[in-house]
Amino acid sequence: MEVFTAVDPWTALASETRRRVFSHVASGPCSVTEIARQLPVSRPAVSQHLRVLLQAELVDVRRRGREQLYQPRPDGLNQLRQELETYWTQTLTTLKTLAEQSYQATTQASEGTSP
């Protein structure tokens, strides 16, 4: 049994090639060979990228005969989605506050009052 060191999912997806590998996995279960056919990288390179995605808990692997099929791991993807939603919510809240402050300053300036 192989022991993996955990990898931050955002760090794992920082590589453009790894994002392309992940994109193929996200489209449905596929093997290293199937992914390598679609990308300008070797099978060993695809395997290395998949290993990092496994360590980041973004993909799972299962056997089909002699092949290993990689597929997205819902828990890992949900974690990323939740983090993005948090950032998005914070950004929208900040934007709303800034817009309200700007509106108040503009309204007060046009009325000749000071804040």
HELIX and SHEET records of a PDB file:
HELIX    1   1 PRO A    9  ALA A   12  1                                   4    
HELIX    2   2 GLU A   16  ALA A   26  1                                  11    
HELIX    3   3 VAL A   32  GLN A   38  1                                   7    
HELIX    4   4 ARG A   43  GLN A   55  1                                  13    
HELIX    5   5 PRO A   74  GLU A  111  1                                  38    
SHEET    1   A 2 VAL A  59  ARG A  64  0                                        
SHEET    2   A 2 GLU A  67  PRO A  72 -1                                        
END                                                                             
